[in-house]
């Protein structure tokens, strides 16, 4: 696939956000002043001045205690600006935290429009550092100066030889097509060095540090129109403004792939009134929001580098589930790779009979040719094999593994003969041979990895990005503008309650069109006896108290009650265990598969929805998927694709087949409920039982927002 094809397929109809010109003085300055420059080579200012030597514009030092104009070191930025013939757009502050606000004001007086603050000792240190950070931000605001940091190791723009970093060796990172946007300065440089090792290089690599001014969304917006960037490696630790981050990712992913690594998998939220609040951790919600915005998600830094290595050279057209054909010159590595792909749910389709017949003409008879395609020891027909497999109607991407064997296989020559193909390659061998092949193939927009696992990471990212583009296109095609959430009557809570009791919660569900078992709210035992007669058959007897949301935990539920004697025993048990004075008597539900669905307000992203395995396993297994609301019912139904226990959803051992569309409608309705009713903090249905006759909400918790 050529570069021209790659640009064309991103689509000119994608909404574009203008470049954030506010950051131009930061990342493309005409001149730089290092404030805190020192004669002592070990001091931060001296290190930074050395790092900036390669920059093409003027670089001056500023040190009011030790000025030496002859050596390019001035007392103030104003003095320095008068001595050079280009504006000093960027001031790099290498001074103690207590002096940084004054230094920034001096820099602004000298014409600086951006500042990088590398020193620490700010809010991350606590105590007086909090005040130093507030003073620094106030100075930046007063002066209208863009501020990166503080507490960061800086950034690099290799194509401009701009190394605003005190990390040794940062200047050696080559220019390339990947932008690194990292919460941490250390992670920023680690990723930049890894990309250099991968032969990829960076267009910009920035660590945000405390991010008091310039934030992740700011940098992402800056990259929207950066032609040098063809993929973005995003590292996220915490999020201050969820909607802004999602909007920036969405705008950028419309042009180039964004791959996100979110830290905090093991973040355990405080146990909430409902399981939904406990399961929807910040890590889970942040990943869901970024995925919904169009980002590809990875789990570690190695997978992040593998992903952007591939996506910076190749981007597949939008498709819901790209089909991958594996062509391997060595069976063992090819099987490792294929096993990895299938384990991640990547489609590795059987090739068409016509394709297999053609391969039979090209390959030895003992090789496997249905997919994966084992060529045996690669030979002169390798390029014909690739063309034949790529032409198969089920194949969107070729994934090729071949060890370096110069006597029998010249990968560079193979792809020169095949012409543009949607292919990604992994090869192994002596480093000089691998490097030569890697560089030659990347010049043809063929990404090259170094191992079967790296190849699996790369292919997964390419397929996930194609699916993200497909979702975005479908969303645009069906978007008629914001759909107002429909408000409905919400039952009033009891005096002093901050939640609805189960009867009122289920009444609310009924108004949303969600089915519940027949039930009676009973104020006393006589009412409970009447309910048993009215409902007929087996019933559940429950404590009815808005203050107790997990009734089973306190012995507040008795199941399978059929007659008067059992009812009296159940009422005695519930009263003794939970102090019940009100009861809910409810018809027993038929068997089925228990799910959990819910919606809660995330402090950063707003309303989010959740769906997964329910009942008593909800918290234990945490096999759930989540997404920000609003969410169309069809997309809500697709959340079930992310639940690990797929076999249980599809009629395992004669169980019910879950109606995914119906579940999606329930999930979407709960998200809309929170959007329309700010007085509701969260709503959960657990379990939502999938029965042979449809969905049935067996329990419900509705928590109200505290005033």
Buried (B, 14 or more C-beta within 10 A) or exposed (E): BEEEBBBEBBBEEBEEBEBBEBBBBBBBBBBBBBBBBBEEEEBBBBBBBBBBEEBEBBBBBBBBEEBEEEEBBBBBBBBBBEEBEEBBBBBBBBBEBBBBBBBBBBBBEBBBBBBBBBBBBBBEBEEEBEBBBBBBBEBBEEBEBBBBBBBBBBBBBBBBBBBBBBBEEBBEBEBBBBBBBBBBBEBBBBBBBBBBEBBBBBBBBBBBBBBBBBBBBBBBBBBBBBEBBBBBBBBBBEBEBBBBBBBBBBBBBBBBBBBBBBBBEEEEBEEBBBBBBBBBBBBBBBBBBBBBBBBBBBEEBEBBBBBBBBBBBBBBBBBEBBBBBBBBBBBEBBBBBBBBBEEEEBBBBEBBEEBBEBBEEBBEEEBBBBBBBBBBEBBEBBBBBBBBBBEBEBBBBBBBBBBBBEEEBBBBEBBEEBEBBBBBBBBBBEEEBBEBBBEBBBEBBBBBBBBBBBBBBBBBBBBBBBBBBBBBBBBEEEEEEEEEBEEEEBBEBBEEBBBBBBBBBBBBBEBBEBBBBEBBBBEEBEBBBEBBEEBEEBBBBBBBBBEBBBBEEBBBBBBEBEEEEBBBBBBEBBBEBBEBEBBBBBBBBEEBBBBBBBBBBBEBBBBBBBBBBBBEBBBEEBBBBBBBBBBBBBBBBBBBEBBEBEEBBBEEEEBBEBBBEBBBBBBBBBBBBBBBBEEBBBBBBBBBBBBEEEBBBBBBBBBBEEE
